Structures are given as structure tokens and as C-alpha cells.
């Protein structure tokens, strides 16, 4: 029995950790993984979103537009799908 996670699960788990780090640990990664709302509904502040965007751009080589209102409506799942190259679910 394999204990390896599939890439989508790893991406989602990594993203939850990055969100928690961007929020200075105010919300644990496990809580973020359980949440179903948008990042702003989770309480991710604009400063934390800026930190998160910088980290994601550096780590994943993508460019996120902070002026795009859709970025603020991302959920953990939709953002993980973007990072892993899968279409939004």
C-alpha cells in the first residue's frame, strides 16, 4: 500500500502551508485544508494575499495579478488547480 500523495493533493497541502505562513500562522494549514470558502472568507488579509502571491510567483513561476478581482475570490481548491495546471473544478 503506497503512502505517496498524488500531485493535486501535494499541491493543495503545500498551498495550505503557504497560506498559513503568509498569515503568520493565524490559521493552521489543517484548518485551511478543511475550509471551503474563498481566501478572503478565510480571513486572508490583503497583506497576506500579497505575501502569498509573491511566494507563489517565486515557487511556481506563475504571475498573479493583484488587481484582478478574481484573485480575491479564489478558494484553496481553485488556486491549487491553477498551480497544478488543471482547469478549475
C-alpha positions in Angstrom: 0.0 0.0 0.0 1.5 3.3 -1.1 1.6 6.3 1.2 2.6 8.7 -1.6 0.2 11.5 -2.3 -1.0 12.4 -5.8 0.3 15.7 -7.2 -3.0 17.5 -6.7 -3.1 16.6 -3.0 0.5 17.6 -2.6 -0.1 20.9 -4.3 -3.2 21.6 -2.1 -1.3 20.7 1.0 1.7 22.9 0.0 -0.7 25.8 -0.8 -2.4 25.5 2.6 1.0 25.7 4.3 2.0 28.7 2.2 -1.3 30.5 3.1 -0.8 29.8 6.8 2.8 31.2 6.5 1.5 34.3 4.7 -0.9 34.8 7.6 1.9 34.4 10.2 0.2 31.2 11.4 -3.1 32.8 12.4 -4.8 29.9 10.8 -3.3 26.4 10.7 -2.8 24.6 7.4 -5.1 21.8 8.5 -7.9 24.4 9.1 -7.2 25.9 5.6 -7.5 22.4 4.1 -10.9 21.9 5.7 -12.3 25.3 4.6 -14.5 25.6 1.6 -14.7 29.4 1.2 -12.7 31.9 -0.7 -9.3 33.1 0.6 -10.9 36.4 1.8 -13.7 34.4 3.5 -11.0 32.5 5.4 -9.7 35.9 6.7 -6.7 36.2 4.5 -5.9 39.9 4.6 -4.7 42.0 1.6 -1.1 42.0 3.1 -1.2 38.2 3.4 -2.5 37.9 -0.2 0.4 40.0 -1.3 2.8 37.8 0.6 1.2 34.7 -0.8 1.2 36.0 -4.4 4.9 36.8 -4.1 5.7 33.3 -2.8 3.6 31.6 -5.4 5.2 33.6 -8.2 8.6 32.6 -7.0 7.9 29.0 -6.2 5.6 28.1 -9.1 6.8 30.6 -11.7 3.4 32.0 -12.4 2.3 35.6 -12.4 -0.7 36.6 -10.3 -2.4 39.9 -10.9 -3.4 41.5 -7.6 -5.5 44.0 -9.5 -7.7 41.1 -10.8 -10.7 40.8 -8.5 -11.0 37.1 -9.3 -7.8 36.5 -7.4 -9.6 37.6 -4.2 -12.4 35.1 -4.9 -10.0 32.1 -5.2 -10.6 29.1 -2.9 -7.8 26.8 -1.9 -9.1 24.2 -4.4 -9.4 26.6 -7.3 -5.9 28.1 -6.6 -4.4 24.6 -6.2 -6.0 23.7 -9.6 -4.3 26.7 -11.2 -1.0 25.8 -9.7 -1.1 22.2 -10.8 -2.2 23.2 -14.3 -5.6 21.6 -14.0 -8.7 23.5 -15.1 -10.8 25.0 -12.3 -13.2 22.5 -10.8 
